[in-house]
Amino acid sequence: MKKGLLGCGAALVVGLVILVIIGIGSYNRFVKLSTGVDGQWAQVQNVYQRRLDLIPNLVNTVQGAANFEKSTLKEVVEARASVGKVEINANQAPASAQQLQQFQQAQDSLSSALSRLLVVVERYPELRANSNFQNLQAQIEGAENRIAVERGRFNDVVRDYNAAVKSFPGVIVASLFRFEPRPFFTADAGAQKAPEVKFDFNAPTNR
């Protein structure tokens, strides 16, 4: 009888040890994946900030053109200001879909405003020939492309993290330690499409 009880006790202890090992392994994995999500979020923030830093120089350069549409410039300036009003942690990825959506909407509005400005520039040959503008044009195009790349990478690491959080037995550990699923960037129509900033400098221009 005693041997049977000892055997059951030993089996129970072994089972508990195995559960603890699994739990620790799952917890450490969640920490690693969560840190990866936050790290990639920092990369997303970096490329968005790079674009934001280019805009004042772009606006100043375009402002120098005679009779340039003030409404178009105002749109870009206001969209840039709206981005700054969205309070978000640069070092920790948003925990709620609503918070990420607010951030994305502000950034996408700025992308749209930039697209319209750069299209309007086609009517100003002196701007298209301006070396400073050409340099800014290339930098903005590069920034938009990097934004699309980093957003895609962010979605990849969030997908891996969310899969781990929702899978068994990890879902139990995730629930105990409050590892919640993270939101993705959504693929709205044109949301990740870089503004068209290439111009045909040989095309005739009507003023």
Backbone as a ProteinNet text record, in pm:
[ID]
protein_1_A
[PRIMARY]
MKKGLLGCGAALVVGLVILVIIGIGSYNRFVKLSTGVDGQWAQVQNVYQRRLDLIPNLVNTVQGAANFEKSTLKEVVEARASVGKVEINANQAPASAQQLQQFQQAQDSLSSALSRLLVVVERYPELRANSNFQNLQAQIEGAENRIAVERGRFNDVVRDYNAAVKSFPGVIVASLFRFEPRPFFTADAGAQKAPEVKFDFNAPTNR
[TERTIARY]
82.5	0	85.6	187.9	277.1	353.6	394.8	468.7	382.7	254.1	162.9	147.7	134.7	122.6	248.7	363.7	491	504.7	458.7	465.5	378.2	256.3	165.6	222.6	282.5	342.3	456.8	539.2	653.6	606.2	501.7	447.4	390.5	326.4	268.2	377.2	484.1	596.4	659.3	680.1	738.3	648.4	516.7	421.2	425.8	433.8	440	568.8	679.3	808.2	800.7	739	725.2	640.5	530.3	442.7	516.6	596.3	674.1	773.8	840.7	938.8	871.1	754.6	679.5	635.2	588	542.9	655	771	885.8	929.6	930.6	968.8	873	743.5	643	655.7	674.8	687.7	807.6	920.5	1040.9	1022.7	949.3	923.3	836.6	735	647.7	725.3	814.7	896.8	982.5	1042.4	1127.3	1046.4	929.9	846.1	790.8	750.4	697.6	804.6	926.1	1037.9	1067.1	1052.8	1072.6	969.7	844.6	738.6	771.3	812.6	845.8	967.8	1064.5	1182.8	1148.8	1061.7	1021.6	935	856	777.2	869.1	980.4	1077.1	1131.9	1151.9	1198.4	1092.9	966.3	857	856.1	869.7	870.4	987.6	1102.2	1220.9	1199.7	1141.1	1124.6	1015.4	912.3	810.3	869.8	954.2	1016.8	1109.1	1177	1264.4	1184.2	1067.1	983.5	936.1	897.4	848.4	954.7	1080.3	1190.2	1219.4	1183	1207.9	1106.6	989.2	879.7	905	960.4	986.1	1074.3	1179.9	1266.6	1192.1	1106.8	1028.4	934	865.5	771.6	843.8	958.9	1035.1	1081.5	1121.9	1167.2	1052.1	938.5	822.4	763.9	771.1	717.9	786.1	910.4	984.4	936.9	854	804	692.9	698.8	597.7	460.6	359.2	219	189.2	272.9	243.1	118.7	34.5	-93.2	-74.7	-118.2	-102.9	-187.5	-300.8	-389.1	-321.5	-241.9	-172.8	-66	7.4	108.1	43.8	-67.8	-137.1	-182	-225.8	-271.3	-159	-39.9	75.6	114.1	119.1	156.3	56.7	-71.6	-174.2	-169.9	-144.9	-136.3	-16.4	94.3	213.5	183.7	112.2	76.6	-14.9	-104.9	-196.9	-122	-13.9	67.7	126.2	171	230.8	133.1	4.1	-97.5	-133.3	-95.4	-125.1	-22.5	-66.4	23.9	41	164.2	191.2	333.5	353.8	484	576.3	690.7	784.1	855.7	859.5	937.4	851.8	720.8	632.8	518.4	499.7	395.3	257.9	163.7	28.5	-35.5	-105	-172.7	-314.6	-369.7	-507.6	-513.8	-610.7	-629.4	-669.3	-745.2	-790	-672.2	-577.8	-460.8	-376.6	-355.8	-278.1	-352.6	-484.9	-564.1	-553.5	-554.8	-540	-405.6	-301.7	-167.2	-161	-215.7	-210.8	-289.6	-405.2	-487.6	-415.7	-349.3	-275.8	-160.4	-87.6	25.2	-21.5	-131.8	-182.5	-236.9	-292.6	-338.2	-219.8	-109	12.1	64.9	59.6	101.4	17	-113.4	-203.7	-174.5	-149.9	-120.2	10.5	109.6	236.6	217.9	136.5	110	51.7	-46.2	-109.8	-11.5	71.6	169.4	267.2	315.6	415.7	357.7	228.9	163.5	148.9	111.7	96.1	228.5	338	470.4	497.7	430.3	451	423.4	342.8	308.4	410.8	518.1	618.9	758	793.6	922.1	1042.1	1031.3	1145.9	1169.7	1061.4	1076.6	1134.8	1086.7	1133.8	1281.3	1331.1	1472.1	1557.7	1493	1564	1634.6	1768.2	1845.5	1807.7	1775.2	1733.9	1603.4	1509.9	1383.4	1404.6	1489.5	1515.7	1572.8	1661.3	1720.7	1614.2	1527.9	1420.6	1322.9	1295	1205.4	1257.1	1386.6	1446.6	1443.3	1469.4	1469.8	1329.6	1230	1092.5	1048.3	1083.5	1050.3	1115	1242.5	1310.3	1245.8	1204.4	1140	1008.1	929.6	800.6	821.1	921.1	948.7	991.3	1074.6	1118.4	1001.8	910.2	791.4	711.6	690.8	616.2	686.4	820	897.1	886.9	907.3	907	767.6	663.7	528.1	502.2	551.6	536	608.6	729.2	805.6	737.2	679	605.8	489.5	414.4	303	350.1	468.3	522	551.2	618.3	652.8	528.7	431.5	305.7	230.5	231.9	165.3	225.7	360.1	426.9	394.2	393.9	362	218	125.3	-16.5	-42.9	26.8	9.7	53.5	163.4	212.4	116.1	62.5	-29.9	-158.7	-201.8	-329.6	-316.7	-193.3	-172.4	-164.5	-208.2	-199.7	-62.7	2.7	-44.3	-8.1	53.2	96.5	-15.7	-136.4	-249.6	-277.5	-247.4	-269.7	-170.5	-43.6	60.1	35.3	-4.4	-32.8	-144.6	-245.7	-358	-315.4	-232.4	-186.9	-102.7	-17	75.7	33.9	-88.5	-148.5	-68.7	-27.3	29.5	-87.5	-126	-241.8	-199.9	-288.4	-259.9	-236.7	-149.6	-119.4	-189.2	-226.1	-291.1	-191.5	-241.4	-163.6	-188.4	-96.4	-129.5	-228.4	-332.2	-429.1	-392.3	-428.9	-396.4	-512.6	-536.4	-638.8	-597.8	-696.4	-667.4	-568.2	-449.7	-348.1	-271.9	-301	-238.7	-88.4	-40.1	102.3	168.1	95.7	152	227.8	352.7	433.3	381.6	383.7	341.7	427.2	366.9	439.7	520.5	652	736.1	835.4	811.8	897	829.3	905.9	849.6	917.9	841.9	897.2	944.8	1073.4	1125.2	1129.9	1104.2	1104.9	963.7	865.3	727.9	695	614.6	575.5	487.6	499.9	426	339.4	213.3	120	107.2	132	120.3	2.5
-120.9	0	125.4	118.8	233.4	254	138.4	148.7	210.7	174.4	230.6	380.2	421.7	565.3	640.3	577.5	640.1	653.2	550.1	552.6	662.7	674.4	780.9	919	928.9	1056.8	1094.6	996.3	1021.8	1062.9	993.5	1025.8	1167.1	1203.2	1337.7	1443.9	1416.3	1510.9	1525.9	1412.7	1416.7	1495.8	1471.3	1543.6	1693.3	1730.1	1872.3	1935.9	1861.6	1913	1936.4	1841	1854.3	1976	1993.9	2109.4	2240.3	2242.5	2363.9	2393.6	2289.3	2307.3	2360	2301.2	2347.3	2492.2	2521.7	2657.5	2759.4	2725.6	2816.5	2835.5	2725	2733.5	2821.3	2804.4	2885.3	3032.4	3057.5	3195.6	3263.8	3195.3	3252.9	3278	3188.6	3207.1	3330.3	3348.1	3465.4	3594.7	3592.3	3710.9	3743.6	3641.1	3661.3	3713.8	3654.1	3696.1	3837.1	3865.9	3997.7	4105	4072.5	4165.2	4188	4082.3	4095	4186.7	4177.8	4266.1	4411.7	4436.1	4572.4	4625.7	4537.1	4578.5	4617.5	4540.6	4572.4	4697.3	4718.8	4841.8	4963.5	4952.9	5063.1	5091.5	4986.1	5004.9	5077.9	5040.1	5108.2	5256.2	5285.4	5423.7	5501.5	5435.5	5501.8	5546.7	5459.6	5495.6	5600.7	5594.6	5699.8	5835.1	5831.2	5955.1	6012.2	5924.9	5969.4	6047.6	5996	6067.1	6199.7	6197.7	6318.4	6428.7	6389	6485.5	6547.3	6477.7	6528.9	6635.4	6632.6	6717.1	6867	6917.2	7061.9	7112.2	7037.9	7078.4	7073.9	6972.7	6962.4	7081.6	7114.9	7227.1	7357.5	7378.8	7501.5	7513.3	7402.8	7403.8	7434.9	7370.9	7390.3	7530	7584	7717.3	7825.1	7797.2	7896.1	7911.8	7820.1	7828	7931.1	8013	8117.9	8056.5	8111.5	8073.7	7926.6	7862.8	7723.6	7717.9	7618	7605.3	7596.9	7701.4	7705.3	7598.7	7564.9	7465.8	7328.7	7298.6	7170.1	7163.5	7271.9	7277.2	7270.5	7342	7344.7	7204.2	7128.7	6991.9	6905.5	6920.1	6842.2	6883.8	7014.2	7065.7	7019.2	7025.3	6983.1	6832.1	6756.6	6610.6	6573.7	6645	6620.3	6652.5	6762.3	6800.2	6696.2	6638.5	6536.3	6412.3	6378.8	6264.4	6288.2	6411.7	6444.2	6441.1	6450.7	6450.7	6310.3	6209.8	6072	6027.1	6010.2	5969.8	5818.8	5778.4	5635.4	5608.5	5495.5	5459.2	5415.2	5481.7	5449.8	5317.8	5270.6	5150.9	5027.3	5045.1	4930.7	4931.2	4820.9	4811.5	4828.7	4889.2	4909.1	4777.3	4782.1	4661.9	4651.9	4765.5	4764.1	4798	4736.8	4763.2	4908.7	4965.6	5104.1	5201.4	5177.7	5265	5257.2	5135.5	5120.3	5180.5	5168.3	5223.3	5376	5440.5	5585.5	5628.6	5555.4	5584.2	5565.6	5453.6	5423.5	5525.3	5565.2	5661.4	5794.6	5839.7	5965.8	5956.5	5845.3	5827.8	5813.4	5743.1	5724.8	5855.8	5941.6	6073.6	6156.8	6144	6215.6	6162	6031.5	5972.5	6026.4	6036.3	6086.6	6232.8	6313	6454.6	6471.1	6390.1	6395	6355.7	6254.6	6210.9	6324.5	6394.5	6504.3	6618.2	6648.1	6754.8	6721.8	6599.1	6560.9	6551	6524.4	6524.8	6668.3	6759.1	6899.5	6957.9	6911.5	6962.6	6944.1	6848.4	6825.2	6950.5	7041.2	7162.1	7273.8	7243.1	7345.5	7299.1	7329.1	7281.8	7332.4	7453	7504.1	7420.9	7364.5	7275.8	7141.2	7089.8	6959.4	6963.3	7082.9	7097.5	7135.4	7160.4	7202.1	7081	7091	6976.8	6940.4	7041.9	7014.9	6936.6	6975.6	6903.7	6760.4	6744.2	6610	6518.9	6574.9	6497.2	6458.1	6555.1	6526.6	6425.1	6437	6342.4	6200.1	6182.7	6049.4	5997.7	6087.1	6045	6006.9	6080.6	6049	5917.1	5896.4	5769	5653.8	5671.2	5567.3	5544.8	5654.1	5642.1	5567.5	5598.5	5530.8	5381.1	5347.9	5206.4	5133.6	5200.6	5138	5122	5218.6	5208.7	5083.2	5061.2	4943.2	4814.6	4813.1	4694.3	4668.4	4773	4756	4722.5	4778.2	4741.5	4593.8	4546.2	4404.4	4315.4	4356.5	4278.7	4280.7	4394.9	4404.8	4306.3	4301.7	4207.9	4063.1	4035.1	3898.5	3857.5	3946.8	3909.7	3907.1	3993.1	3989.6	3860.2	3815.7	3690.3	3572.9	3567.1	3459	3465	3586.1	3603.7	3561.7	3609.1	3576.2	3427.1	3363.4	3219	3144.5	3189.6	3125.1	3147.2	3268.2	3301.8	3219.6	3189.6	3121.1	2969	2917.9	2773.3	2704.2	2577.5	2496.6	2429.6	2421.6	2463.1	2608.1	2678.1	2814.2	2906.3	2880	2966.4	2972	2863.4	2860.4	2954	2943	3028.9	3174.5	3197.1	3333.2	3396.2	3315.9	3365.8	3396.8	3311	3331.3	3457.3	3483.7	3596.5	3714.9	3708.9	3819.4	3860.7	3762.2	3789.4	3794.8	3915.7	3934.7	3941	3899.3	3914.5	4060.8	4085.8	4222.5	4249.9	4375.7	4410.1	4422.1	4399.9	4412.8	4549.4	4590	4694.7	4634	4708	4658	4704.5	4625.3	4656.2	4729.1	4853.8	4935.3	4966	4998.6	5027.7	5142.4	5111.8	5214	5251.7	5186.6	5228.4	5208.5	5103	5076.6	5107.8	5174.6	5209.4	5339.9	5338.2	5459.4	5562.7	5690.8	5793.8	5791.1	5819.9	5823.5	5952.1	5940.3	6058.7	6064.2	5983.1	5987.2	6071.8	6156.1	6246.9	6228	6257	6255.3	6396.5	6419.7	6554.5	6598.4	6507.3	6544	6573.3	6549.1	6568.3	6717.4	6762	6902.2	6938.4	7061.3	7105.5	7223.7	7217.9	7328.7	7408.6	7537.3	7627	7721.7
0	0	0	90.6	99.4	-31.4	-90.6	-217.1	-324.7	-322.6	-422	-403.7	-275.7	-248.8	-286.4	-255.7	-291.6	-442.1	-512.3	-658.4	-716.3	-660	-706.6	-675	-555.1	-515.8	-606.5	-637.8	-725.8	-865.2	-913.6	-1046.4	-1048.2	-934.7	-924.6	-924.9	-850.3	-845.1	-983.1	-1050.3	-1185	-1279.7	-1267	-1351.6	-1327.5	-1197.8	-1163.8	-1216.6	-1204.4	-1254.8	-1405	-1475	-1621	-1655.6	-1580.7	-1603.7	-1578.5	-1471.8	-1440.4	-1551	-1600	-1707.7	-1833.6	-1866.1	-1983.2	-1964.5	-1841.3	-1812.9	-1825.2	-1770.7	-1778.2	-1923.1	-1998.3	-2139.6	-2217.5	-2192.6	-2261.7	-2222.7	-2094.1	-2046.9	-2112.7	-2112.6	-2172.8	-2322.4	-2387.1	-2530.2	-2553.5	-2469.1	-2482.8	-2460.2	-2361.9	-2335.2	-2457.9	-2516	-2633.8	-2752.2	-2776.8	-2888.8	-2866.3	-2742.7	-2710.8	-2727	-2685.2	-2701.9	-2850	-2928.6	-3073.1	-3137	-3091	-3141.7	-3108.3	-2983	-2942.3	-3017.5	-3041.6	-3116.7	-3259.4	-3322.3	-3458.7	-3462.7	-3357.6	-3348.8	-3345.8	-3274.8	-3270.6	-3410.1	-3489.1	-3626.5	-3709.8	-3691.3	-3761.5	-3725.3	-3596.5	-3550.9	-3610.8	-3621.6	-3676.4	-3820.5	-3902.8	-4044.2	-4061.4	-3977.3	-3982.1	-3939.4	-3837.3	-3790.6	-3897.8	-3969.8	-4078.8	-4181.3	-4218.5	-4314.3	-4255.7	-4130	-4064.4	-4064.7	-4043.7	-4039.8	-4176.7	-4283.9	-4419.1	-4460.9	-4401.9	-4450.5	-4437.1	-4324.4	-4318.6	-4432.7	-4465.6	-4577	-4709.4	-4725.2	-4847.9	-4860.8	-4752.8	-4754.3	-4782.9	-4718.8	-4742.2	-4886.1	-4944.6	-5083.3	-5178	-5155.5	-5242.5	-5225.8	-5104	-5077.4	-5161.4	-5199.8	-5277	-5419.6	-5467.7	-5605.5	-5613.5	-5716.5	-5733.1	-5756.4	-5685.9	-5705.6	-5674.1	-5594.4	-5560.9	-5473.3	-5498.2	-5427.7	-5276.4	-5207.1	-5061.9	-4993.7	-5052.3	-4990.8	-4984.8	-5087.2	-5090.8	-4982.5	-4965.6	-4860.2	-4722	-4707.3	-4579.3	-4540.4	-4638.1	-4613.6	-4556.7	-4614.3	-4567.9	-4426.3	-4403	-4270.6	-4164.5	-4196.6	-4100.3	-4076.1	-4183	-4167.3	-4080.5	-4099	-4016.7	-3870.4	-3846.7	-3710	-3646.3	-3725.4	-3673.4	-3627.2	-3699.4	-3659.4	-3520.6	-3496.5	-3368.1	-3252.1	-3281.3	-3175.8	-3128.2	-3204.3	-3165.5	-3061.6	-2938.2	-2830.8	-2832.9	-2852.7	-2861.7	-2813.7	-2747.5	-2693.7	-2806.9	-2817.3	-2925.8	-2903.6	-2778.8	-2746.2	-2717.1	-2716.4	-2689.8	-2788.4	-2857.6	-2958.6	-2895.5	-2968.2	-2914.6	-2873	-2759.6	-2711.5	-2764.3	-2810.1	-2858.1	-3006.8	-3074.7	-3217.5	-3241.1	-3147.6	-3161.6	-3160.4	-3072.3	-3062.7	-3189.8	-3239.2	-3361.8	-3480.2	-3483.4	-3592.4	-3595.6	-3480.4	-3474.6	-3530.6	-3490.7	-3541	-3691.9	-3740.1	-3882.4	-3963.9	-3915.9	-3988.8	-4004.1	-3897.3	-3903.9	-4003.4	-4000	-4091.5	-4236.1	-4256.6	-4392.7	-4449.5	-4362.5	-4408.1	-4453.6	-4383.5	-4423.4	-4556.3	-4575	-4702.9	-4818	-4795.8	-4899.7	-4932	-4826.9	-4848	-4924.9	-4892.1	-4964.5	-5110	-5133.3	-5271.1	-5353.5	-5296.8	-5370.3	-5395.8	-5296.3	-5314.5	-5426.4	-5425.1	-5523.9	-5664.6	-5675.1	-5806.2	-5857.2	-5766.3	-5804.6	-5855.1	-5799	-5836.9	-5986.8	-6048.5	-6191.6	-6274.1	-6220.3	-6294.8	-6275.7	-6201.5	-6170.8	-6215.7	-6338.6	-6391.7	-6313.6	-6254.4	-6178.1	-6052.5	-5997	-5882.3	-5924.2	-6033.6	-6080.7	-6115.2	-6152.7	-6188.1	-6067.3	-5953.5	-5833.5	-5770.8	-5757	-5707.4	-5564	-5483.7	-5346	-5342.8	-5430.7	-5438	-5486.9	-5586.8	-5640	-5531	-5447.8	-5339.1	-5236.2	-5201.5	-5106.3	-5162.6	-5290.2	-5357.9	-5344.1	-5369.2	-5359.9	-5216.2	-5120.3	-4980.2	-4931.7	-4975.8	-4935.7	-4996.7	-5121.7	-5185.9	-5109.9	-5072.2	-4995.5	-4860	-4794.8	-4664.2	-4675.4	-4778.8	-4797.4	-4822.1	-4899.3	-4925.7	-4799.2	-4717.9	-4591.9	-4494.8	-4496.5	-4411.3	-4447	-4576	-4620	-4577	-4588.3	-4550.3	-4400.3	-4320.8	-4175	-4121.4	-4184.7	-4145.6	-4173.3	-4286.5	-4319.2	-4219.4	-4181.7	-4083.2	-3947	-3912.6	-3785.8	-3784.7	-3892.7	-3900.2	-3889.7	-3944.1	-3936.8	-3792.5	-3716.9	-3578.8	-3489.6	-3518.8	-3443.2	-3471.1	-3596.6	-3631.7	-3554.5	-3546.4	-3473.7	-3324	-3270.1	-3128.1	-3099.6	-3180.6	-3159.1	-3173.2	-3266.1	-3284.4	-3158.8	-3098.4	-2976.1	-2859.9	-2850.3	-2741	-2748.5	-2870.6	-2888.6	-2896.9	-2900.8	-2916.4	-2780.4	-2777.6	-2655.2	-2649.5	-2531.9	-2399.1	-2364.3	-2460.4	-2432.1	-2391.5	-2442.9	-2412.5	-2262.1	-2190.4	-2045.5	-1976.2	-2014.6	-1955.8	-1993.8	-2119.6	-2165.5	-2084.5	-2053.1	-1973.9	-1831	-1774.3	-1636.4	-1621.9	-1722.4	-1713.3	-1801.6	-1850.2	-1925	-2049.1	-2125	-2257.1	-2355.2	-2394.8	-2481.5	-2628.6	-2721	-2864.4	-2899.1	-2997.2	-3040.8	-3174.4	-3199.9	-3327.6	-3442.5	-3564.4	-3687.1	-3751.7	-3838.2	-3934.4	-4033.4	-4066.7	-4163.3	-4302.8	-4400.6	-4540.1	-4605.6	-4560.7	-4625.3	-4768.2	-4850.1	-4991.3	-5000.6	-5053.6	-5073.9	-4949.2	-4836	-4709.9	-4709.5	-4776.9	-4774.7	-4908.1	-4996.4	-5125.5	-5114.6	-5151.5	-5144	-5243.2	-5204.4	-5298.4	-5424.3	-5537.4	-5662.9	-5668.6	-5660.8	-5655.6	-5771.4	-5873.7	-5991.9	-6099.3	-6159.2	-6257.6	-6392.7	-6498.5	-6632.5	-6664	-6649.6	-6664.8	-6810.4	-6902.3	-7042.8	-7096.8	-7010.6	-7056	-7060.6	-7160	-7166.4	-7047.4	-7000.3	-6883.3	-6917.3	-6877.3	-6901.1	-6774.2	-6784.4	-6669	-6688.1
[MASK]
+++++++++++++++++++++++++++++++++++++++++++++++++++++++++++++++++++++++++++++++++++++++++++++++++++++++++++++++++++++++++++++++++++++++++++++++++++++++++++++++++++++++++++++++++++++++++++++++++++++++++++++++

